[in-house]
Amino acid sequence: MQAKDFSIFRSLLTDVHAKAFGEPISKLPHSKAHTLAWLIEEATGVVLSYKSLTNYINAVLEEKPEKVNPSCVTLATLAQFATGEKAGKQMATLWYKYRAGMLSGIAEA
């Protein structure tokens, strides 16, 4: 993953973790990873692997963008969960909307 997108991905996972657990992002023990996967599926209807979620969070915490390459559907699902938006037929656009919002926030800073 490219550095610019990785920083946005880090923010997205931070938002996902905070929404799910009400705490700062941290390593996911096995049971917490399963809980996160279940919460995401309940909210979005999309199944994400608890192992993938664990790997994504570990890569973010270790600052290693080369360790992750999530699909557009995964990114959109995480964005849907974080923002609470309904996906409908335009699910893929949720990641790009989230990304654009983060980039505009960076540009304003």
C-alpha positions in Angstrom: 0.0 0.0 0.0 1.3 3.5 -0.8 2.3 5.8 2.0 -0.4 8.4 1.4 -3.1 5.7 1.4 -1.5 3.9 4.3 -1.9 7.0 6.6 -5.6 7.2 5.6 -5.9 3.4 6.2 -4.4 3.9 9.6 -7.0 6.6 10.4 -9.8 4.3 9.1 -8.7 1.4 11.3 -8.4 3.7 14.3 -12.0 4.9 13.7 -13.2 1.3 13.3 -11.4 0.2 16.5 -12.7 3.2 18.4 -16.3 2.6 17.2 -16.2 -1.1 18.0 -14.4 -0.9 21.4 -14.5 2.7 22.5 -10.7 2.8 23.0 -7.5 3.6 21.1 -6.3 1.1 18.5 -4.2 -1.7 20.0 -3.3 -5.3 19.2 -6.2 -7.6 18.8 -6.3 -10.7 20.8 -8.0 -13.7 19.2 -11.4 -13.2 20.9 -11.4 -9.5 20.2 -10.6 -10.0 16.5 -13.6 -12.4 16.3 -15.8 -9.8 18.0 -14.6 -7.1 15.6 -15.4 -9.3 12.6 -18.8 -10.1 14.0 -19.6 -6.4 14.7 -18.6 -5.4 11.2 -20.7 -8.2 9.7 -23.7 -7.2 11.8 -23.4 -3.6 10.8 -22.6 -4.0 7.1 -23.7 -7.5 6.1 -20.2 -8.2 4.8 -17.9 -10.9 6.3 -14.3 -9.8 6.9 -11.8 -12.4 8.1 -10.8 -11.9 11.7 -7.3 -12.9 10.6 -7.2 -10.2 8.0 -8.4 -7.7 10.5 -5.6 -8.7 12.9 -3.0 -8.5 10.2 -4.3 -5.0 9.2 -4.1 -3.7 12.7 -0.7 -5.2 13.3 0.6 -3.6 10.1 -0.7 -0.2 11.2 0.7 -0.5 14.7 4.1 -1.6 13.2 4.0 1.1 10.5 4.5 -1.4 7.7 2.4 -0.5 4.6 4.0 -3.3 2.6 2.3 -5.9 4.8 -1.2 -5.0 3.7 -3.1 -4.8 0.4 -6.8 -4.7 1.2 -9.3 -5.0 -1.6 -11.6 -2.1 -2.5 -14.5 -4.0 -1.0 -12.7 -4.4 2.3 -11.8 -0.7 2.4 -15.4 0.2 1.6 -16.7 -2.2 4.3 -14.4 -0.7 6.9 -15.5 2.8 5.8 -19.1 1.8 6.0 -18.7 0.5 9.5 -16.7 3.5 10.7 -19.0 6.1 9.2 -22.4 4.3 9.6 -23.3 5.2 6.0 -25.5 2.8 4.1 -23.8 1.3 1.1 -26.4 0.2 -1.4 -25.1 -0.3 -4.9 -22.4 2.3 -4.5 -20.5 0.5 -1.8 -17.1 1.0 -3.5 -17.5 4.7 -3.3 -17.5 4.7 0.5 -13.7 4.2 0.7 -13.1 7.0 -1.8 -15.5 9.3 0.1 -13.7 8.5 3.3 -10.3 9.0 1.6 -11.3 12.3 0.0 -12.5 13.6 3.3 -9.2 12.7 5.0 -7.2 14.2 2.2 -9.1 17.4 2.3 -8.6 17.5 6.1 -4.8 17.1 5.5 -4.8 19.8 2.9 -6.5 22.2 5.3 -4.1 21.5 8.1 
